[in-house]
Amino acid sequence: MANPFDQFDAAPAQPFTIGSPDPYKARADARAAAKAAADAKIEPWRARKVQADALTAEANLKKLQAGTQMTPDKLESVRRDAVNKIITARMLKDRSQNEWFATGFLAPTMSQWGGTNARGVQAGADTLKAGGALAEVLKLTAANGGKNPFQPMSNSDVELISRNTANLDIGQPDKDFQNAVQQYENAYHNAFIGAGGNEGELERYVSKKIGAKKRGMFGGHAVPQSGGVIDFNDLPE
């Protein structure tokens, strides 16, 4: 007699699941696979970009370092700039103190007219504020995170030269104007010494050239024609 349970033994076991597959997981898996395929295509381009960015950063760093290196030529340019600005400062103090309406509340109005004392002092103040070799070196040094390379310049000296923090408004009282000009002179003096200049040499040269003051430095041929810098040869003997 046949065993009634043989029919179950003969049939192979069938796999079964509870419920249907998770459609959210299936879509997430598909997205992950697509992203992996896309990343595989992008990766070479990304590597090239990272390399290019690194080379650009290295080149920029070398440029900044080159700009802040104190070569003999650069030091000479800084000393030359400092001497020009010291002469300008002393001439300004002399003119503002001794000439009528060179500073004070009427000076801004008077400076609009050519040939006036105020016009000459305004031109000198603009020259004193104009950026030169020293200002450029200080800005590059700051951008590169470096320290002030021209001791004994103080931090306030550096701020003054690189950002023109002193008030050179000719409309202010002359005493205040003189004090502001003196700040510039002191800062450039310290820069000259910090750039390897000699104190005695500086005073001898400035004293020689300062004799031009009564011949109208700012009102005559010694006015700089470009760049706001008075060249040594522009000053009459």
Residue pairs with C-beta under 8 A, 6 or more apart in sequence:
64 140
64 143
64 144
65 144
67 137
67 140
67 144
68 137
68 140
68 141
68 144
68 146
68 149
70 149
70 195
74 133
74 137
75 195
75 196
77 133
78 133
78 134
78 137
78 150
78 191
78 192
78 195
79 192
79 195
79 196
79 197
80 133
80 232
81 132
81 133
81 134
81 188
81 229
82 134
82 188
82 189
82 191
82 192
82 195
82 197
83 192
83 202
83 205
83 206
83 232
84 132
84 229
84 230
84 231
84 232
85 127
85 128
85 132
85 184
85 185
85 188
86 185
86 188
86 189
86 192
86 202
86 206
87 206
87 209
87 210
87 230
87 235
88 124
88 127
88 128
88 230
89 128
89 181
89 182
89 184
89 185
89 188
90 185
90 206
90 210
90 213
91 124
91 210
91 212
91 213
91 217
91 218
92 121
92 124
92 125
92 128
92 181
92 218
93 178
93 181
93 182
93 185
94 213
95 102
95 117
95 120
95 121
95 124
95 213
95 218
96 102
96 103
96 121
96 170
96 174
96 177
96 178
96 181
97 174
97 178
99 117
99 120
99 121
100 117
101 107
101 110
101 116
101 117
101 118
102 117
102 118
102 120
102 121
102 170
102 174
103 118
103 121
103 170
103 171
103 172
103 173
103 174
103 177
104 170
104 171
104 172
104 173
104 174
105 171
106 118
107 118
107 121
107 122
107 170
107 171
108 118
108 169
108 170
108 171
109 118
110 116
110 117
110 118
110 119
111 118
111 119
111 121
111 122
111 170
112 119
113 119
115 219
118 170
119 219
120 216
120 218
120 219
121 170
121 218
122 170
123 218
123 223
124 217
124 218
125 168
125 170
125 181
126 228
127 218
127 224
127 228
127 229
127 230
128 168
128 181
128 184
129 164
129 168
129 228
130 227
130 228
130 229
131 228
132 228
132 229
134 150
134 161
134 188
134 191
134 195
135 161
135 162
137 149
138 148
138 158
138 161
138 162
139 162
141 147
141 148
141 149
142 158
142 162
148 155
148 158
149 194
150 190
150 191
150 194
150 195
151 194
152 190
152 193
152 194
153 187
153 190
153 191
153 194
154 190
156 165
157 186
157 187
157 190
157 191
159 165
160 166
160 183
160 184
160 187
161 184
161 187
161 188
161 191
166 180
166 183
166 184
167 176
167 180
168 177
168 180
168 181
168 184
169 177
170 177
189 202
192 202
193 199
208 237
209 232
209 235
211 237
212 222
212 235
212 236
212 237
215 236
216 222
217 223
217 230
217 235
221 234
221 236
222 230
222 234
222 235
222 236
223 230
224 230
224 231
224 234
